[in-house]
Amino acid sequence: MRKPFWKKSHQSWYCELDRKQIRLGPDKEEAEREYHLLMADREPVTSRTTVITLVDQFLWWTQKNRNEQTYEWYRLRCQSFVDFVGPKLLVVNLKPINVTHWLERKYDGRSDTYRNGLCRAVIRVFNWAQRQGLIRHNPVAGVERPSVEARETYLTAAQWKRLKAEVKTESPFYDFMVFLRETGCRPQEARIIEARHWDRAGHRVILERKMSKGKKFKRVIRLNDVAREIVKKLALKRPEGPLFVNKFGRAWRKKSIVERFSKLEKTLGFDVSAYTLRHTFCTDALLAGVDPMTVATLMGHCNASMVMRVYGHLAQHDDFLAKKLKQATQSLSVETA
């Protein structure tokens, strides 16, 4: 089966199946989705199964069992990989070196974190196939993944003041930015909040389980006075649909948020992103004496390990650590006096 091709005479994407041309539609991304659905389960996995066939089966399963954002994340990375290795490479001939060459030749110069994500996407395909009983072992399990770069960005009180001063208070982005800082929620959570999610009596926002990360529990975002006033104001303006929208009245897209913060970085001269605000919320909470498990719960984590590993920037606060060292050794000083 040939990969999708553009048919200029019909202004549409097509693929060929059983010597018949099948119209997939004019939109490339939609065409690729239809293509993956057609390819899935076309043939059982055998010694002659190609990498692209297995990838198609994984993407078909992902589209059925995961949200659209997750599917798109895997689709883009897996499509790049199969384009690189070609349609004829068999699963039995796939080796870690194929992934290594893909990263080196197509993504040289990109950050290690980004390349780690690419690598992780491909490994996931074959881990899934192994768990499904389609293959006996993952042929790329031994590939060496680039290290993830630690997120060390944190805003001091002075930097946060400068950031707020750089964005007009009447700008829709200002409310979005302040809400992230005051609640510590994930940017993607703020993007989908609607008035119906606001629990006025409980001073909180509750997202349904299907809208929450992991889809295991409802996500409860606690609101302080500042965040509550923002939600109250926006809920009156927009009783239906997303609360946080851009100047055109459309929900913020991930790309638009990244671009906006990138411009602010250049102007301000220090690193800042949507996740910087989440990191800052976490670190300031820990500095204020809130225990790690409570901070983790407020941020939507199941345990405190992520808070301690990624978000705690306490090492940047010498005065705080010196104070805690004094507390930790106080009893010892009394004993040796």
C-alpha positions in Angstrom: 0.0 0.0 0.0 1.4 3.3 -1.1 1.6 6.2 1.4 -0.9 9.1 0.8 -0.2 11.1 -2.4 -1.7 14.4 -3.6 -3.8 14.2 -6.7 -3.8 17.6 -8.3 -6.6 17.0 -10.7 -9.0 16.2 -7.8 -7.4 18.6 -5.3 -7.3 15.8 -2.7 -5.1 13.2 -1.0 -5.4 9.6 -2.1 -3.9 6.2 -1.3 -3.9 3.0 -3.2 -5.4 -0.1 -1.7 -5.9 -3.4 -3.5 -5.1 -1.6 -6.8 -7.9 0.9 -6.1 -7.4 4.6 -5.4 -9.2 5.7 -2.2 -9.9 9.4 -1.6 -8.7 10.6 1.8 -9.8 14.3 1.5 -8.2 17.7 0.8 -6.7 18.2 4.3 -3.3 16.5 4.7 -3.6 15.8 8.5 -7.1 14.4 8.1 -5.9 12.3 5.2 -3.1 10.8 7.2 -5.6 9.9 10.0 -7.8 8.1 7.5 -4.7 6.4 6.0 -3.7 5.0 9.4 -7.2 3.7 10.0 -7.2 1.9 6.7 -3.7 0.5 7.3 -4.6 -0.8 10.9 -5.3 -4.5 11.0 -4.7 -5.0 7.3 -2.5 -8.0 8.0 -1.2 -9.9 11.1 2.3 -9.2 12.3 4.7 -11.7 10.7 8.3 -11.9 9.8 7.4 -9.8 6.7 5.6 -7.1 8.6 7.0 -3.6 7.9 7.7 -0.9 10.5 5.2 1.4 8.9 2.4 -1.3 9.3 3.1 -1.6 13.0 3.3 2.1 13.4 -0.1 2.4 11.7 -1.6 -0.1 14.1 -0.2 1.8 17.1 -1.6 5.1 15.8 -5.0 3.5 15.2 -5.1 2.3 18.8 -3.9 5.7 20.1 -6.6 7.5 18.2 -9.2 5.3 19.7 -7.9 5.2 23.2 -6.2 8.5 23.9 -7.1 12.2 23.4 -6.5 14.2 20.3 -3.5 16.0 21.6 -1.7 12.7 22.6 -2.5 11.2 19.2 -1.1 14.2 17.3 2.0 14.1 19.5 2.7 10.5 18.5 1.6 10.9 14.9 4.0 13.7 14.0 7.0 12.0 15.5 6.2 8.5 14.2 5.5 9.9 10.7 8.9 11.5 10.7 10.5 8.2 11.7 8.8 6.0 9.1 9.5 8.7 6.4 13.2 8.3 7.3 13.4 4.5 7.4 11.2 4.0 4.4 8.1 1.8 3.7 10.0 -1.4 3.1 12.0 -1.8 6.4 10.8 -5.0 8.2 10.3 -5.0 11.9 12.7 -8.0 12.2 15.4 -5.9 10.6 14.8 -2.8 12.8 17.7 -2.0 15.1 18.5 0.8 17.6 21.0 2.2 15.1 18.1 3.1 12.9 16.7 5.4 15.6 20.2 6.8 16.3 20.7 7.7 12.6 17.3 9.3 12.4 18.0 11.6 15.4 21.5 12.4 14.1 20.6 13.1 10.5 17.2 14.8 10.9 17.4 16.5 14.3 21.0 17.4 14.7 21.1 20.8 16.5 17.8 20.3 18.3 17.7 20.2 22.1 18.4 17.0 23.9 14.9 17.2 25.5 13.2 17.4 22.1 15.3 14.5 20.8 14.5 12.5 23.9 10.8 13.0 23.1 11.3 11.8 19.5 13.1 8.7 20.8 10.5 8.0 23.4 7.7 8.1 20.9 9.3 5.4 18.7 10.2 3.2 21.7 6.5 3.5 22.8 5.3 2.0 19.5 7.2 -1.2 20.0 6.6 -1.4 23.8 2.9 -1.2 22.9 3.2 -3.9 20.3 5.0 -6.2 22.7 2.3 -5.8 25.4 -0.3 -6.5 22.8 1.5 -9.8 21.9 2.2 -8.7 18.4 6.0 -9.0 18.8 8.1 -10.9 21.3 10.5 -8.1 22.1 11.1 -4.5 21.4 13.8 -4.2 18.7 14.7 -0.6 19.7 14.6 -1.1 23.5 18.4 -0.6 23.8 18.6 2.7 22.0 20.5 5.4 23.9 18.2 8.3 24.5 19.5 11.9 24.9 19.2 13.2 28.4 16.3 15.4 29.3 17.4 18.9 30.2 16.2 19.9 33.7 13.8 22.8 33.8 15.5 25.3 36.0 13.5 28.4 35.2 12.1 30.2 38.2 10.9 33.8 38.6 12.0 36.0 41.5 9.5 38.5 42.9 11.2 41.3 40.9 11.1 39.3 37.7 7.4 38.5 38.2 6.7 42.2 38.7 8.6 43.1 35.5 6.7 40.4 33.6 3.3 41.7 34.7 4.3 45.3 33.9 5.2 44.2 30.3 1.7 42.8 29.6 -1.3 45.2 29.6 -3.7 44.5 32.4 -6.6 44.6 29.9 -5.0 42.1 27.7 -6.6 38.6 27.7 -3.1 37.1 28.1 -2.6 39.0 31.4 -5.5 37.1 33.0 -4.2 33.8 31.6 -0.7 34.5 32.9 -1.8 35.5 36.4 -4.1 32.6 36.7 -1.2 30.2 36.0 1.0 31.9 38.6 -1.7 32.0 41.3 -2.9 28.4 41.0 0.1 26.5 39.7 -2.1 24.6 37.2 -0.9 23.2 33.9 -1.2 25.5 30.9 -3.3 23.0 29.1 -5.7 22.8 32.0 -6.3 26.6 32.0 -6.9 26.5 28.3 -10.0 24.3 28.6 -11.6 25.7 31.7 -15.2 26.8 31.2 -17.8 28.5 33.4 -19.5 25.2 34.1 -16.4 23.9 35.7 -16.4 26.6 38.4 -17.6 25.5 41.8 -18.6 28.9 43.2 -19.3 27.6 46.7 -16.0 25.7 47.0 -13.7 28.3 45.4 -12.4 25.7 43.0 -12.5 24.6 39.4 -13.3 20.9 38.7 -12.4 19.3 35.4 -14.1 16.0 34.5 -12.0 12.9 34.6 -11.9 12.6 30.8 -10.4 16.2 30.7 -7.8 15.6 33.3 -4.2 14.4 32.8 -4.1 10.6 33.0 -7.9 10.4 33.0 -8.0 8.6 36.4 -9.3 11.3 38.6 -11.2 14.6 38.4 -8.7 17.5 38.5 -9.5 20.0 41.2 -7.8 23.4 40.8 -8.0 25.4 44.0 -8.6 29.2 43.7 -7.1 31.9 45.9 -8.8 35.3 46.0 -6.9 36.5 42.9 -7.7 33.5 40.8 -11.3 33.4 41.9 -11.9 37.0 40.8 -10.4 36.2 37.4 -12.7 33.2 37.0 -15.7 35.2 38.2 -15.0 38.0 35.8 -14.5 35.7 32.8 -17.5 33.5 33.6 -19.8 36.5 33.5 -18.4 37.4 30.1 -18.4 33.9 28.7 -21.0 31.6 30.2 -20.2 29.1 27.5 -17.0 27.9 26.0 -13.4 28.4 27.2 -12.9 31.2 29.7 -9.4 32.1 28.6 -9.4 33.3 25.0 -7.2 35.5 22.9 -8.2 39.0 21.5 -10.1 37.3 18.7 -12.3 35.3 21.2 -10.7 32.0 20.4 -9.2 29.6 22.9 -5.5 29.9 23.4 -3.5 27.4 21.4 -0.2 25.9 22.7 1.8 27.4 19.8 0.4 30.9 20.4 1.2 30.7 24.1 4.8 29.6 23.3 5.2 32.4 20.8 3.9 35.0 23.2 6.3 34.0 26.0 9.2 33.9 23.5 8.6 37.5 22.6 8.5 38.4 26.3 11.8 36.6 26.9 13.5 38.7 24.3 12.1 41.9 25.8 12.8 41.1 29.4 16.1 39.3 29.0 15.4 36.3 31.1 13.8 32.9 30.6 10.0 32.7 31.0 7.3 30.3 29.8 3.9 29.0 30.9 5.6 26.3 32.9 8.0 28.8 34.5 4.9 30.2 36.3 4.0 26.7 37.5 7.5 26.1 38.7 7.5 29.4 40.5 4.2 28.6 42.2 5.7 25.3 43.5 9.0 26.7 44.7 7.4 29.7 46.5 4.9 27.3 48.2 7.8 25.2 49.4 9.7 28.3 50.6 6.5 29.4 52.5 6.6 26.1 54.4 3.9 24.2 52.6 4.7 20.5 52.8 5.6 18.8 49.5 2.6 16.4 49.5 0.2 19.3 49.8 2.0 21.2 47.1 1.8 18.1 44.8 -1.9 17.8 45.4 -2.5 21.5 44.6 -0.6 21.0 41.4 -2.5 17.9 40.3 0.2 15.2 41.1 -0.5 11.9 42.7 2.6 12.0 44.9 5.4 14.4 45.8 8.2 12.9 43.8 7.6 15.1 40.7 7.6 18.2 42.9 10.9 17.3 44.5 12.6 16.2 41.3 11.5 18.8 38.8 9.8 21.8 40.4 11.7 22.6 43.6 14.3 25.3 42.9 15.3 25.6 46.5 19.0 25.3 45.6 18.7 28.9 44.2 17.8 30.2 47.6 20.9 30.4 49.8 19.3 32.3 52.7 16.4 29.7 52.9 18.8 26.8 52.9 21.1 28.4 55.5 18.1 28.9 57.7 17.0 25.3 57.3 20.6 24.0 58.0 20.6 26.0 61.2 17.3 24.3 62.2 18.5 20.9 61.2 21.7 21.2 63.3 20.2 23.1 66.3 19.8 20.1 68.5 23.4 18.9 67.7 24.7 22.3 68.7 22.9 22.1 72.0 24.4 18.6 72.7 28.0 19.7 72.0 27.8 23.0 73.9 
